[in-house]
Amino acid sequence: MATTKYTGVFVDKHGKYFYETELGIDRISGKRIRKKGRKDQSGTPFSSAREAYMELTRIKREYHKAHSYANYNMTYYQFMNENYIPNYKTSVEASTFAVRKKTLEKIRDRFASVVLRNFTMEDIQNFRIWLLSDIKSNGSGYAQSYASLVFGMFRKSLDYAVEMGYLEFNISKKAKAIPKGKSVVPYWTKKNLKRLFLKFVLPTSMNI
Protein backbone atom coordinates (compact mmCIF):
# COMPACT_ATOMS: atom_id res chain seq x y z
CA MET A 1 0.00 0.00 0.00
CA ALA A 2 1.06 3.59 -0.60
CA THR A 3 0.71 6.55 1.73
CA THR A 4 -1.05 9.83 0.92
CA LYS A 5 -0.59 13.37 2.21
CA TYR A 6 -3.35 12.65 4.72
CA THR A 7 -2.34 10.96 7.95
CA GLY A 8 -3.99 7.56 8.26
CA VAL A 9 -5.13 7.40 4.62
CA PHE A 10 -3.61 4.94 2.12
CA VAL A 11 -3.97 3.63 -1.42
CA ASP A 12 -3.94 -0.11 -2.16
CA LYS A 13 -2.39 -1.77 -5.21
CA HIS A 14 -5.68 -1.38 -7.10
CA GLY A 15 -5.73 2.39 -6.57
CA LYS A 16 -8.52 2.22 -3.97
CA TYR A 17 -8.45 4.58 -0.98
CA PHE A 18 -8.91 3.45 2.60
CA TYR A 19 -8.21 4.67 6.11
CA GLU A 20 -6.55 2.82 8.95
CA THR A 21 -5.89 4.17 12.40
CA GLU A 22 -5.54 3.40 16.07
CA LEU A 23 -8.11 4.91 18.41
CA GLY A 24 -6.44 4.15 21.71
CA ILE A 25 -6.34 1.39 24.29
CA ASP A 26 -9.36 -0.60 25.42
CA ARG A 27 -9.66 0.12 29.14
CA ILE A 28 -10.92 -3.39 29.88
CA SER A 29 -8.81 -5.67 27.69
CA GLY A 30 -5.78 -3.40 27.43
CA LYS A 31 -5.61 -4.10 23.70
CA ARG A 32 -5.14 -1.46 21.01
CA ILE A 33 -8.34 -0.40 19.24
CA ARG A 34 -7.82 -0.27 15.48
CA LYS A 35 -10.20 0.95 12.81
CA LYS A 36 -10.05 0.42 9.05
CA GLY A 37 -12.54 1.27 6.30
CA ARG A 38 -13.03 1.78 2.58
CA LYS A 39 -16.47 3.42 2.57
CA ASP A 40 -18.10 6.51 4.02
CA GLN A 41 -21.03 6.66 6.41
CA SER A 42 -23.53 5.97 3.62
CA GLY A 43 -21.61 2.97 2.31
CA THR A 44 -20.07 4.70 -0.72
CA PRO A 45 -16.45 3.77 -1.58
CA PHE A 46 -13.99 6.64 -1.33
CA SER A 47 -13.13 8.30 -4.63
CA SER A 48 -10.31 10.42 -3.18
CA ALA A 49 -7.86 10.52 -0.31
CA ARG A 50 -9.62 13.59 1.07
CA GLU A 51 -12.95 11.75 1.29
CA ALA A 52 -11.29 8.94 3.22
CA TYR A 53 -9.64 11.49 5.52
CA MET A 54 -12.91 13.30 6.21
CA GLU A 55 -14.57 10.00 7.16
CA LEU A 56 -11.62 9.09 9.36
CA THR A 57 -11.87 12.45 11.13
CA ARG A 58 -15.61 11.93 11.71
CA ILE A 59 -15.03 8.47 13.16
CA LYS A 60 -12.33 9.72 15.50
CA ARG A 61 -14.52 12.54 16.79
CA GLU A 62 -17.45 10.22 17.43
CA TYR A 63 -15.28 7.64 19.12
CA HIS A 64 -13.56 10.13 21.40
CA LYS A 65 -16.85 11.79 22.25
CA ALA A 66 -18.52 8.47 23.09
CA HIS A 67 -15.59 7.43 25.26
CA SER A 68 -15.14 10.79 26.96
CA TYR A 69 -11.82 11.42 25.20
CA ALA A 70 -12.93 14.61 23.46
CA ASN A 71 -11.54 16.81 26.20
CA TYR A 72 -11.04 20.14 24.50
CA ASN A 73 -9.41 21.53 27.61
CA MET A 74 -6.74 18.82 27.71
CA THR A 75 -3.35 20.33 28.48
CA TYR A 76 -0.16 19.33 26.73
CA TYR A 77 1.02 17.89 30.05
CA GLN A 78 -2.01 15.58 30.22
CA PHE A 79 -1.65 14.58 26.59
CA MET A 80 2.02 13.68 27.00
CA ASN A 81 1.48 11.70 30.21
CA GLU A 82 -1.69 9.88 29.19
CA ASN A 83 -1.16 9.45 25.47
CA TYR A 84 2.09 10.23 23.76
CA ILE A 85 4.74 9.02 26.21
CA PRO A 86 2.98 5.67 26.86
CA ASN A 87 2.58 5.17 23.10
CA TYR A 88 6.19 6.15 22.40
CA LYS A 89 7.39 3.71 25.04
CA THR A 90 5.69 0.80 23.25
CA SER A 91 6.90 1.95 19.81
CA VAL A 92 10.66 1.95 20.39
CA GLU A 93 13.32 -0.24 21.95
CA ALA A 94 13.61 -0.05 25.74
CA SER A 95 17.12 1.39 25.42
CA THR A 96 15.89 4.15 23.10
CA PHE A 97 13.07 5.06 25.47
CA ALA A 98 15.46 5.18 28.43
CA VAL A 99 17.62 7.71 26.54
CA ARG A 100 14.73 9.84 25.26
CA LYS A 101 12.49 9.79 28.35
CA LYS A 102 14.09 12.81 30.04
CA THR A 103 13.94 14.82 26.82
CA LEU A 104 10.24 14.05 26.41
CA GLU A 105 9.62 15.13 30.00
CA LYS A 106 11.51 18.39 29.41
CA ILE A 107 9.31 19.13 26.41
CA ARG A 108 6.21 18.17 28.40
CA ASP A 109 7.13 20.48 31.27
CA ARG A 110 7.98 23.35 28.92
CA PHE A 111 4.35 23.46 27.71
CA ALA A 112 2.73 21.90 30.79
CA SER A 113 -0.10 24.42 31.16
CA VAL A 114 -0.78 25.00 27.45
CA VAL A 115 -4.12 23.62 26.30
CA LEU A 116 -3.33 21.23 23.45
CA ARG A 117 -5.77 22.87 21.04
CA ASN A 118 -4.53 26.38 21.89
CA PHE A 119 -0.96 26.20 20.60
CA THR A 120 -0.08 29.27 18.55
CA MET A 121 2.68 30.03 16.07
CA GLU A 122 4.11 32.38 18.70
CA ASP A 123 4.48 29.42 21.09
CA ILE A 124 6.21 27.39 18.40
CA GLN A 125 8.57 30.13 17.21
CA ASN A 126 9.49 31.17 20.76
CA PHE A 127 10.36 27.56 21.54
CA ARG A 128 12.45 27.31 18.38
CA ILE A 129 14.31 30.53 19.24
CA TRP A 130 14.90 29.34 22.81
CA LEU A 131 16.34 26.06 21.58
CA LEU A 132 18.78 27.84 19.27
CA SER A 133 19.85 30.57 21.71
CA ASP A 134 22.74 30.44 24.18
CA ILE A 135 22.37 30.74 27.93
CA LYS A 136 23.52 34.39 27.94
CA SER A 137 20.52 35.17 25.74
CA ASN A 138 18.19 33.28 28.09
CA GLY A 139 18.19 30.32 25.74
CA SER A 140 18.68 26.60 26.22
CA GLY A 141 22.39 26.60 25.48
CA TYR A 142 21.95 23.34 23.57
CA ALA A 143 24.19 22.28 20.73
CA GLN A 144 22.39 22.68 17.41
CA SER A 145 22.26 18.93 16.85
CA TYR A 146 20.45 18.43 20.17
CA ALA A 147 18.17 21.41 19.54
CA SER A 148 17.23 19.78 16.23
CA LEU A 149 16.43 16.51 18.01
CA VAL A 150 14.27 18.21 20.66
CA PHE A 151 12.30 20.25 18.14
CA GLY A 152 11.79 17.16 16.00
CA MET A 153 10.47 15.19 18.98
CA PHE A 154 8.07 18.01 19.83
CA ARG A 155 6.72 18.07 16.27
CA LYS A 156 6.23 14.31 16.33
CA SER A 157 4.20 14.56 19.53
CA LEU A 158 1.78 16.94 17.79
CA ASP A 159 1.68 14.60 14.79
CA TYR A 160 0.37 11.95 17.15
CA ALA A 161 -2.23 14.38 18.52
CA VAL A 162 -3.48 14.81 14.94
CA GLU A 163 -3.46 11.07 14.39
CA MET A 164 -5.53 10.55 17.54
CA GLY A 165 -8.04 13.22 16.53
CA TYR A 166 -7.20 15.76 19.22
CA LEU A 167 -5.97 18.29 16.66
CA GLU A 168 -7.04 19.11 13.11
CA PHE A 169 -3.47 19.83 12.00
CA ASN A 170 0.05 20.12 13.34
CA ILE A 171 0.71 23.85 13.72
CA SER A 172 4.42 23.26 14.36
CA LYS A 173 4.81 22.14 10.74
CA LYS A 174 4.40 25.80 9.73
CA ALA A 175 7.74 26.57 11.39
CA LYS A 176 11.05 25.63 9.82
CA ALA A 177 12.72 22.51 11.14
CA ILE A 178 16.03 23.03 12.93
CA PRO A 179 18.96 21.75 10.82
CA LYS A 180 21.25 19.28 12.57
CA GLY A 181 24.21 21.48 11.73
CA LYS A 182 27.12 21.08 9.36
CA SER A 183 29.13 17.93 9.82
CA VAL A 184 32.90 18.29 9.72
CA VAL A 185 34.36 15.86 7.19
CA PRO A 186 38.12 15.37 7.60
CA TYR A 187 40.20 15.39 4.43
CA TRP A 188 43.85 15.44 3.37
CA THR A 189 45.27 18.65 1.95
CA LYS A 190 48.18 18.70 -0.48
CA LYS A 191 50.41 19.99 2.33
CA ASN A 192 49.35 17.13 4.65
CA LEU A 193 50.06 14.54 1.98
CA LYS A 194 53.51 16.01 1.25
CA ARG A 195 54.46 15.87 4.94
CA LEU A 196 53.25 12.27 5.17
CA PHE A 197 55.27 11.32 2.09
CA LEU A 198 58.45 12.96 3.39
CA LYS A 199 58.06 11.41 6.84
CA PHE A 200 57.15 7.83 6.01
CA VAL A 201 57.26 6.96 2.32
CA LEU A 202 60.50 8.57 1.21
CA PRO A 203 62.73 7.19 4.04
CA THR A 204 61.40 3.68 3.42
CA SER A 205 62.13 3.82 -0.32
CA MET A 206 65.69 5.04 0.34
CA ASN A 207 66.43 2.04 2.56
CA ILE A 208 65.55 -0.48 -0.11
C-alpha positions in Angstrom: 0.0 0.0 0.0 1.1 3.6 -0.6 0.7 6.5 1.7 -1.0 9.8 0.9 -0.6 13.4 2.2 -3.4 12.7 4.7 -2.3 11.0 8.0 -4.0 7.6 8.3 -5.1 7.4 4.6 -3.6 4.9 2.1 -4.0 3.6 -1.4 -3.9 -0.1 -2.2 -2.4 -1.8 -5.2 -5.7 -1.4 -7.1 -5.7 2.4 -6.6 -8.5 2.2 -4.0 -8.4 4.6 -1.0 -8.9 3.4 2.6 -8.2 4.7 6.1 -6.6 2.8 9.0 -5.9 4.2 12.4 -5.5 3.4 16.1 -8.1 4.9 18.4 -6.4 4.2 21.7 -6.3 1.4 24.3 -9.4 -0.6 25.4 -9.7 0.1 29.1 -10.9 -3.4 29.9 -8.8 -5.7 27.7 -5.8 -3.4 27.4 -5.6 -4.1 23.7 -5.1 -1.5 21.0 -8.3 -0.4 19.2 -7.8 -0.3 15.5 -10.2 1.0 12.8 -10.1 0.4 9.0 -12.5 1.3 6.3 -13.0 1.8 2.6 -16.5 3.4 2.6 -18.1 6.5 4.0 -21.0 6.7 6.4 -23.5 6.0 3.6 -21.6 3.0 2.3 -20.1 4.7 -0.7 -16.4 3.8 -1.6 -14.0 6.6 -1.3 -13.1 8.3 -4.6 -10.3 10.4 -3.2 -7.9 10.5 -0.3 -9.6 13.6 1.1 -13.0 11.7 1.3 -11.3 8.9 3.2 -9.6 11.5 5.5 -12.9 13.3 6.2 -14.6 10.0 7.2 -11.6 9.1 9.4 -11.9 12.5 11.1 -15.6 11.9 11.7 -15.0 8.5 13.2 -12.3 9.7 15.5 -14.5 12.5 16.8 -17.4 10.2 17.4 -15.3 7.6 19.1 -13.6 10.1 21.4 -16.9 11.8 22.3 -18.5 8.5 23.1 -15.6 7.4 25.3 -15.1 10.8 27.0 -11.8 11.4 25.2 -12.9 14.6 23.5 -11.5 16.8 26.2 -11.0 20.1 24.5 -9.4 21.5 27.6 -6.7 18.8 27.7 -3.3 20.3 28.5 -0.2 19.3 26.7 1.0 17.9 30.0 -2.0 15.6 30.2 -1.6 14.6 26.6 2.0 13.7 27.0 1.5 11.7 30.2 -1.7 9.9 29.2 -1.2 9.4 25.5 2.1 10.2 23.8 4.7 9.0 26.2 3.0 5.7 26.9 2.6 5.2 23.1 6.2 6.1 22.4 7.4 3.7 25.0 5.7 0.8 23.2 6.9 1.9 19.8 10.7 1.9 20.4 13.3 -0.2 21.9 13.6 -0.1 25.7 17.1 1.4 25.4 15.9 4.1 23.1 13.1 5.1 25.5 15.5 5.2 28.4 17.6 7.7 26.5 14.7 9.8 25.3 12.5 9.8 28.3 14.1 12.8 30.0 13.9 14.8 26.8 10.2 14.0 26.4 9.6 15.1 30.0 11.5 18.4 29.4 9.3 19.1 26.4 6.2 18.2 28.4 7.1 20.5 31.3 8.0 23.3 28.9 4.4 23.5 27.7 2.7 21.9 30.8 -0.1 24.4 31.2 -0.8 25.0 27.4 -4.1 23.6 26.3 -3.3 21.2 23.5 -5.8 22.9 21.0 -4.5 26.4 21.9 -1.0 26.2 20.6 -0.1 29.3 18.5 2.7 30.0 16.1 4.1 32.4 18.7 4.5 29.4 21.1 6.2 27.4 18.4 8.6 30.1 17.2 9.5 31.2 20.8 10.4 27.6 21.5 12.5 27.3 18.4 14.3 30.5 19.2 14.9 29.3 22.8 16.3 26.1 21.6 18.8 27.8 19.3 19.8 30.6 21.7 22.7 30.4 24.2 22.4 30.7 27.9 23.5 34.4 27.9 20.5 35.2 25.7 18.2 33.3 28.1 18.2 30.3 25.7 18.7 26.6 26.2 22.4 26.6 25.5 22.0 23.3 23.6 24.2 22.3 20.7 22.4 22.7 17.4 22.3 18.9 16.8 20.5 18.4 20.2 18.2 21.4 19.5 17.2 19.8 16.2 16.4 16.5 18.0 14.3 18.2 20.7 12.3 20.3 18.1 11.8 17.2 16.0 10.5 15.2 19.0 8.1 18.0 19.8 6.7 18.1 16.3 6.2 14.3 16.3 4.2 14.6 19.5 1.8 16.9 17.8 1.7 14.6 14.8 0.4 11.9 17.2 -2.2 14.4 18.5 -3.5 14.8 14.9 -3.5 11.1 14.4 -5.5 10.5 17.5 -8.0 13.2 16.5 -7.2 15.8 19.2 -6.0 18.3 16.7 -7.0 19.1 13.1 -3.5 19.8 12.0 0.1 20.1 13.3 0.7 23.9 13.7 4.4 23.3 14.4 4.8 22.1 10.7 4.4 25.8 9.7 7.7 26.6 11.4 11.0 25.6 9.8 12.7 22.5 11.1 16.0 23.0 12.9 19.0 21.7 10.8 21.3 19.3 12.6 24.2 21.5 11.7 27.1 21.1 9.4 29.1 17.9 9.8 32.9 18.3 9.7 34.4 15.9 7.2 38.1 15.4 7.6 40.2 15.4 4.4 43.9 15.4 3.4 45.3 18.7 2.0 48.2 18.7 -0.5 50.4 20.0 2.3 49.4 17.1 4.7 50.1 14.5 2.0 53.5 16.0 1.3 54.5 15.9 4.9 53.2 12.3 5.2 55.3 11.3 2.1 58.5 13.0 3.4 58.1 11.4 6.8 57.1 7.8 6.0 57.3 7.0 2.3 60.5 8.6 1.2 62.7 7.2 4.0 61.4 3.7 3.4 62.1 3.8 -0.3 65.7 5.0 0.3 66.4 2.0 2.6 65.5 -0.5 -0.1 
